[in-house]
Each structure stands twice: as C-alpha cells, then as structure tokens.
Amino acid sequence: MSLTYINLSREQLLKELERVLSKERFEHVLRVEKAALSLAKRYGCDLLKTSLAALLHDYAKEFSDATFYQLMTDYQLPQELLAWNNAIWHGQVGIYAIKTKFGLKDSTIIEAITYHTTGQKKMSLLAKILYVADYIEEGRAFVGLDRVRALAKQHLDQALALQTAQTLAYLLKNQYPIHPKTLETYNAFLPHLKAIKSTNLKETL
Amino acid sequence: MSLTYINLSREQLLKELERVLSKERFEHVLRVEKAALSLAKRYGCDLLKTSLAALLHDYAKEFSDATFYQLMTDYQLPQELLAWNNAIWHGQVGIYAIKTKFGLKDSTIIEAITYHTTGQKKMSLLAKILYVADYIEEGRAFVGLDRVRALAKQHLDQALALQTAQTLAYLLKNQYPIHPKTLETYNAFLPHLKAIKSTNLKETL
C-alpha cells in the first residue's frame, strides 16, 4: 500500500515512525489510526488521508525543545509560540518538519495535524476525526471518556464538543495553561455541547 | 466631594446612577465601591480613581441590546464583538457611552471599566482592584467566594488568579461562552494561581 500523499510507502513510514518514537507512542499512533479509520468509515472520510493524518500526527512529539526552537527560527514562526510547550509545538511547529521530511503537501492533512491538540473554529471532517480519535483511542482511560466514545459513534460534533469541554476542565483543574485555540474550539462547538442529551454533564465536567 | 475626572459631582453621579440602574444594581455598585476602596487602602491605589471606576463600572449594564448595537455602529467597533452579549458589551462597548456622557478621559479608569468583566494580560492596580471588588463585594454569595475574599486581603494577584480560574470553571460547567480575554487573564496570572498555598483548590474548581 502506497500512501500517495507522501514520498514513502506505508512500510517505510512505519519503519521511520518506529525509529523516532518510543514503543508506547508508536503503539498509540497505531491505535489512533484504528480509531480514526473507524470514524472515517462511519462519517465518510477519505480512508487514505485518514490513515496518513493519524500515522503522522505525533511524528514530532518526541522532538527536543531545542529542535522546536530551531524550527521556529528556520520557518520564522510567530513569536507567541515561544510561550507554549511540546503539547502545542508538536502540532503547530512539528508540521513544518513533517512537510519537509515526507514531502507532504495536502492542505487538509496538514491542517488536521497542525491543530490536532487544540482543534479550531472551523475544522474539516478529517481534522475532527483526528482530534477525536486521538482522545478516544482504545489505550486511553480517564473519567468521562466512555461518554465521548459513545457520542463519537452517533454525532461527531457533539463528541468533539464534549471532548473539548472536558479538556478545558482537565487543564483548569490541573492549573495548566490553556491555548486560545482550545477556547476557540470550545466556543465554536458550544451549540453542540448544549444539544447533548445528558443527565449528568455537570458532574463529568 | 467632586470626582475631578468627570463633569459631575459625586451627588450628581449617584443621582444619575439611581436613574438608570435598578435598585438592586445601584446597591451592588455601592458595595463594589466599598470593597474597592478597602482594597485601594490596602494596596495603595488612588482613592478618587477607585471610587469613580467602581461607581461607573456597571453604568451600561442595563442598556438594551439595541443600544449596544448602535454604539458598536457609531464607534465602528470590531465586528467580533457581535458574537458576544451584555456580559462583555457593558464593559467593552458601554465604556464609549460612559466616556461621552461623563467626559471621562483618564485612561487608567477607562481601561479598568472596559475590562472589568474579563480582566486581561496586563492590568493596572486599579483594574485589578475593580475586577476583584466586583467579585467579592459583600452582597455576593457562591461557592469558593470566601477563599477569594481571604486572599484579597493578603495577595491581590493570587485572589485575581483564583477568581479567574473559578470564573472559567463556572462558565464551563454552565456551558456559557468564554471570552478570549478571560482566558488571557487566566494564562497570565497562572503563576499566581500555582503559588496559592492550598489543600483543596481542585475541589473549589
């Protein structure tokens, strides 16, 4: 199987991923691909693009901070990125390394990877699928996950909305910084959050 | 007592406030002034400016939506304000009516009123005092308030940080939109939130 959108075969890509990622993260990536493909079939998204977005999404996750600083310099990225950390950089900065390394040019895949941690106001079906799949893949385990998993089978936007609200609650409770894009996603998908038929959403949050 | 920074005496201003505000809100405004003056004495802020910022902060709170739309048009304010509501407008839009009506020109007072609902990244002492006083005034009653009141006597930035985190949690739990400025305040004051000596902050949030 060739991946079409990059300059490697699937086998070559998997080898490269195994080389740069820890065993745990490599397996996470495969589980995200599985979850994403399941959603792609359910909602009618291109399966090849879905595979590729999933396989590449954490490629930069284990880059050193020094590598990210170098990328920000090389590509003259906005100064405001300096205020953030790996959680943001592996998407928004890492994508520049991914594009170069793999010859990736597809704008939908690029955008999905860039904002897979935070989401954003307007998201393609592929971006939604990657964002949700990364959260619900079968290796994850935390409070509130079952509800998002169940919603993801029925209503992707509602799953995305609840995931974002739960992420905000998690960041807040743990006194972590919250990226403006995460808030943007929360506000944009708020109508879907409100539409969830639920009896104990407040407890989940 | 003349208020110096506006074209009315204190008595005239109080009469005007009574005219445009409901009895409940007028009394809230007086309680905010009391709380703000107490903080101003504790932290060394100009008492006259503090009084005036407190007395004027909710002047536009009972304006109709139509009035806010008119102000946005008249002053050509950013389109993005349209996505918000009274909670944001009475500060960020109302300030234009307040400046005109009272001949208010002091930039510190203007900024404190403009962002009294959301805070922002950089806040003057006056802005901090108004933001916190509005939250802790003696008529308020909600979970987590006692802790902010206690902190406000010892460490204004920590009180402000906790207030903002609690506000975010409240908005999230009630599925309300969250303004980017509120998030900006949370992120900017996060070091102060982390510095709070506390055993059960997670429960409060």
Interface residues (C-beta under 8 A of the other chain):
Chain A: A165 L168 A169 L172 K173 Q175 P177 I178 P180 L183 E184 Y186 N187 L190 L193 K194 L201 K202 L205
Chain B: A165 L168 A169 L172 K173 Q175 P177 I178 P180 L183 E184 Y186 N187 L190 L193 K194 L201 K202 L205
